[in-house]
């Protein structure tokens, strides 16, 4: 998250982001995004996993692997 983005109001609504390599930009302010696989809400301060090419967020590394079709048992 960019330093300037931290000053945006947290509205309790879904944010729209542009995912970059190692960072993201807020396109529409909000407090969370949805996991592309599970549909669960991910607070922006907890967002760690995304795909730049697909422009999708993921709640866990396992969700990302599932999206890629990789079957991993832990």
MARRO-348947 format. One record per atom (N, C-alpha, C): x, y, z. Coordinates in steps of 0.02 Angstrom, whole numbers, padded with zeros to 5 digits, always signed. Each point is the difference from the previous one (the first is absolute). Layout:
residues N
XYZ
...
end
This chain:
residues 74
+00042-00058+00000
-00042+00058+00000
+00045+00061+00000
-00020+00049-00035
+00038+00062-00004
-00012+00043+00062
+00050+00038+00018
-00006+00043+00059
-00060+00046-00006
-00013+00027-00059
-00056+00045-00010
-00067-00036+00007
-00002-00064-00018
-00062-00039+00004
-00022-00010+00072
+00046+00000+00046
-00017-00011+00071
-00044+00056+00027
+00000+00058-00032
-00040+00056+00023
-00070+00001-00027
-00017-00049-00042
-00067-00003-00028
-00050-00022+00053
-00061+00026-00002
-00049-00021+00050
-00018-00073-00008
-00008-00035+00055
-00022-00070-00001
-00076+00000+00004
-00032-00015-00055
-00072+00009-00005
-00039-00063+00017
+00032-00057+00011
-00037-00061+00013
-00028-00031-00063
+00024+00023-00057
-00023-00026-00065
+00058-00034-00035
-00016-00037-00053
+00051-00035-00037
+00041+00050-00041
+00065-00007+00005
+00046+00043-00037
+00012-00029-00070
+00020+00041-00045
+00022-00023-00066
+00074+00018-00005
+00041-00050-00014
+00072+00010-00002
+00029-00017-00068
+00058+00029-00014
+00041-00020-00057
+00060-00033+00029
+00009-00064-00013
+00054-00039+00029
+00063+00008-00041
+00054+00016+00034
+00065+00011-00031
+00049-00050+00030
+00061-00002-00027
+00052-00044+00027
+00020+00025+00069
-00018-00037+00052
+00020+00017+00068
-00038+00058+00031
-00052+00025-00032
-00038+00057+00025
-00068+00001-00034
-00043+00043+00022
-00064+00011-00034
-00020+00072+00008
-00042+00022-00045
-00026+00069+00001
-00075-00002+00011
-00025+00045+00039
-00071+00004+00013
-00033+00040-00056
-00046-00033-00035
-00038+00033-00054
-00064+00029+00029
-00034-00040+00042
-00060+00023+00035
+00009-00017+00074
-00003+00049+00044
+00012-00011+00072
-00049-00050+00030
+00023-00036+00048
-00040-00047+00038
+00044-00032+00053
-00029-00045+00039
+00039-00029+00054
+00020-00073-00014
-00027-00030-00053
+00017-00070-00014
-00007-00015-00075
+00027-00058-00019
-00011-00029-00067
-00023-00071+00011
-00025-00032-00052
-00024-00069+00004
+00051-00048-00032
+00009-00057+00033
+00042-00053-00027
-00033-00027-00064
+00038-00006-00053
-00026-00024-00064
-00020-00074+00002
+00026-00037+00048
-00015-00072+00005
-00054-00014+00051
+00009+00026+00061
-00046-00016+00055
-00057+00050+00007
+00009+00060-00025
-00051+00052+00007
+00001+00035+00068
+00046-00020+00044
+00002+00032+00066
+00030+00070-00004
-00020+00042+00047
+00026+00068+00004
+00071-00001+00027
+00043+00041-00030
+00069+00007+00022
+00011+00074+00017
+00008+00017+00064
+00015+00069+00017
+00064+00023-00035
+00002+00060-00025
+00058+00024-00038
+00065-00006+00039
-00003+00010+00066
+00062-00004+00040
+00024-00073+00006
-00042-00049-00017
+00020-00070+00003
+00012-00030-00070
-00008+00038-00053
+00008-00024-00068
+00074-00013-00014
+00016-00064-00015
+00070-00019-00013
+00009-00036-00066
-00054-00028-00028
+00006-00042-00059
-00045+00025-00056
+00029+00009-00060
-00039+00019-00058
+00037-00020-00063
-00035+00004-00056
+00029-00016-00065
-00004+00063-00043
+00057+00023-00023
+00004+00060-00040
-00033-00009-00068
+00013-00057-00032
-00027-00013-00067
-00076-00008+00001
-00025-00036+00049
-00073-00012+00005
-00036+00056+00038
+00038+00043+00035
-00029+00054+00040
-00051-00028+00050
+00023-00051+00038
-00042-00032+00051
+00036-00002+00066
-00039+00002+00054
+00027-00006+00068
-00016-00070+00026
+00042-00024+00047
-00008-00066+00030
+00008+00005+00076
-00040-00037+00036
+00002+00003+00073
+00059-00038+00029
+00022-00053-00034
+00055-00041+00024
+00042-00024-00059
+00061-00024+00013
+00040-00029-00054
-00035-00061-00031
-00036-00038+00041
-00036-00058-00025
-00055+00020-00050
-00033+00056+00012
-00051+00024-00046
+00032+00018-00067
+00058+00029+00001
+00036+00016-00062
+00017-00063-00038
+00026-00051+00035
+00017-00063-00032
-00062-00034-00028
-00055+00003+00036
-00062-00029-00025
-00022+00035-00064
+00008+00065-00003
-00017+00038-00061
+00042-00022-00059
+00063-00018+00014
+00046-00023-00052
-00011-00074-00018
-00043-00034+00038
-00013-00070-00013
+00051-00047+00030
+00037+00024+00048
+00050-00041+00034
-00032-00031+00062
+00004-00066+00005
-00029-00036+00057
+00054-00014+00050
-00001+00035+00057
+00050-00008+00052
-00035-00020+00064
+00025-00053+00031
-00027-00021+00065
+00050+00020+00054
-00026+00032+00051
+00043+00019+00056
-00015-00040+00061
end
